[in-house]
């Protein structure tokens, strides 16, 4: 009994075996996906009340968020105004300090230098001896 097997028949048998393996893997994957979806369904059913309450409170949360955002924006405007006022005050103080320096301190310094010069002309220091300090 000699039977000849052609290459086409061999390839057909190999593809049939491979196709069967793929079908087994696909079936196991579908079974796992079914189990996963079943678990998800159980979790959703257990937490249905919590999910509903969270979805019902979502508009309130969004409204509160909007109010908080408006409040923060208003406060930021107030802070910005205060910062501008502080900048103006610092600029005014710096210019006032410069005016005081230029108009009062520098002339007084010049007067004190002149007085020191006059004092050095009219008052002479005594020379110290060997034993005097």
C-alpha positions in Angstrom: 0.0 0.0 0.0 1.8 2.9 -1.3 0.1 6.2 -1.0 1.5 9.3 -2.4 0.9 12.6 -0.7 1.3 15.8 -2.8 2.6 19.1 -1.5 -0.8 20.7 -1.9 -2.4 18.0 0.3 0.3 18.4 2.9 -0.2 22.2 3.0 -3.9 21.8 3.2 -3.5 19.4 6.2 -1.1 21.9 7.9 -3.4 24.8 7.3 -6.3 22.8 8.7 -4.3 22.0 11.9 -3.2 25.6 12.2 -6.7 26.8 11.7 -8.0 24.5 14.4 -5.4 25.9 16.8 -6.4 29.4 15.9 -10.0 28.6 16.5 -9.1 27.1 20.0 -7.2 30.3 20.9 -10.0 32.5 19.6 -12.5 30.5 21.6 -10.4 30.8 24.8 -10.0 34.6 24.2 -13.7 35.0 23.7 -14.4 33.1 26.9 -11.9 35.3 28.9 -13.5 38.4 27.4 -17.0 37.1 28.4 -15.7 36.6 32.0 -14.2 40.1 32.1 -17.4 41.7 30.9 -19.4 39.6 33.4 -17.1 40.9 36.2 -17.5 44.5 35.0 -21.2 44.1 34.9 -21.2 42.8 38.5 -19.1 45.7 39.7 -21.4 48.2 37.9 -24.5 46.6 39.4 -23.0 46.6 42.9 -22.0 50.3 42.6 -25.1 51.5 40.6 -26.3 53.6 43.5 -22.9 55.3 43.9 -22.6 55.9 40.2 -26.0 57.4 40.0 -25.4 59.7 42.9 -22.1 60.8 41.5 -23.7 61.5 38.1 -26.5 63.4 39.8 -24.2 65.5 41.9 -22.0 66.3 38.8 -24.0 69.5 37.9 -23.6 70.8 41.4 -19.9 70.1 41.4 -19.6 72.0 38.1 -21.6 74.9 39.4 -19.4 75.1 42.5 -16.3 74.9 40.3 -17.6 77.8 38.2 -18.4 79.9 41.3 -14.9 79.2 42.7 -13.3 80.2 39.4 -15.2 83.4 39.3 -14.3 84.2 42.9 -10.6 83.4 42.2 -10.7 85.7 39.1 -12.2 88.5 41.2 -9.6 88.1 43.9 -6.8 88.0 41.3 -8.1 91.3 39.9 -8.0 92.8 43.5 -4.5 91.4 44.0 -3.4 92.8 40.7 -4.8 96.2 41.7 -3.0 96.1 45.0 0.3 95.1 43.3 -0.1 98.1 40.9 -0.7 100.4 43.9 2.4 99.0 45.7 4.5 99.5 42.5 3.3 103.2 42.4 4.0 103.7 46.1 7.5 102.2 45.7 8.2 104.4 42.6 7.0 107.5 44.5 9.1 106.6 47.6 12.2 106.0 45.4 11.7 109.3 43.7 11.2 111.1 47.0 14.3 109.5 48.4 16.3 110.6 45.4 14.9 114.2 45.8 15.9 114.1 49.5 19.3 112.9 48.7 19.9 115.4 45.9 18.3 118.4 47.7 19.1 117.9 51.3 21.8 115.3 52.0 24.3 116.4 49.3 24.2 120.1 50.4 24.5 119.2 54.0 27.5 117.0 53.2 29.1 119.9 51.4 28.5 122.2 54.4 30.0 119.6 56.8 33.0 119.3 54.5 33.4 123.1 54.6 33.0 123.1 58.4 35.6 120.4 58.7 38.0 122.4 56.5 37.4 125.6 58.5 37.9 123.7 61.8 41.2 122.3 60.5 42.4 125.8 59.6 41.6 127.4 63.0 42.2 124.6 65.4 45.5 122.9 65.3 46.1 119.6 67.0 48.8 119.3 69.6 51.6 117.0 68.9 51.7 114.1 71.2 54.8 113.3 73.2 56.4 110.0 73.7 54.4 109.0 76.7 51.1 110.5 75.8 48.3 108.7 74.2 
